[in-house]
């Protein structure tokens, strides 16, 4: 099997027929699109949003501290 690049976004992942997480896990979009979407929202993409929110909070704190 060829080594494929892991998609960056949920849309890329869902529209494709595959996902690679360490081992080869093949997902056929006809059967699993809703389960995959729910899984990604709950476990993977929620973590990315939390990290982005934390970095935004740090920037706001820096700007606030500079004013004083």
C-alpha positions in Angstrom: 0.0 0.0 0.0 1.1 3.5 -0.7 1.6 5.9 2.2 -1.0 8.7 2.0 -1.0 12.1 3.7 -3.4 12.6 6.6 -6.1 15.2 5.8 -5.9 18.5 7.7 -9.6 19.3 8.0 -12.7 17.3 8.8 -14.2 18.0 5.4 -11.1 16.6 3.7 -11.3 13.6 5.9 -15.0 12.9 5.3 -14.9 13.4 1.6 -12.0 10.9 1.3 -12.3 7.2 1.7 -9.5 6.8 4.2 -7.9 7.9 7.4 -4.5 7.0 8.7 -3.9 7.2 12.5 -0.7 5.2 13.1 -1.9 2.1 11.5 -4.0 1.8 8.3 -7.6 2.3 9.0 -9.8 2.4 5.9 -13.2 4.0 6.2 -15.8 3.8 3.4 -17.7 7.0 3.3 -21.0 5.4 2.3 -21.3 3.6 5.7 -19.5 5.7 8.2 -19.8 9.4 7.3 -22.1 10.3 10.3 -20.2 8.3 12.8 -16.9 9.7 11.6 -18.2 13.3 11.7 -19.5 12.9 15.3 -16.2 11.3 16.4 -14.1 14.1 14.9 -16.3 16.8 16.4 -16.2 15.2 19.9 -12.6 14.1 20.2 -10.2 15.6 17.6 -11.5 19.0 16.4 -12.8 20.1 19.9 -9.2 19.8 21.2 -7.8 22.0 18.4 -10.4 24.7 19.2 -9.4 24.6 22.9 -5.8 25.2 22.0 -6.7 28.1 19.7 -8.8 29.6 22.4 -6.0 29.4 24.9 -3.5 31.1 22.6 -6.1 33.9 21.9 -6.5 34.4 25.6 -2.7 34.8 26.1 -2.6 37.4 23.4 -5.4 39.4 25.1 -3.7 39.2 28.4 -0.4 40.5 26.9 -2.2 43.5 25.3 -4.0 44.3 28.6 -0.8 44.2 30.6 1.0 46.5 28.2 -1.6 49.2 28.8 -0.6 49.6 32.4 
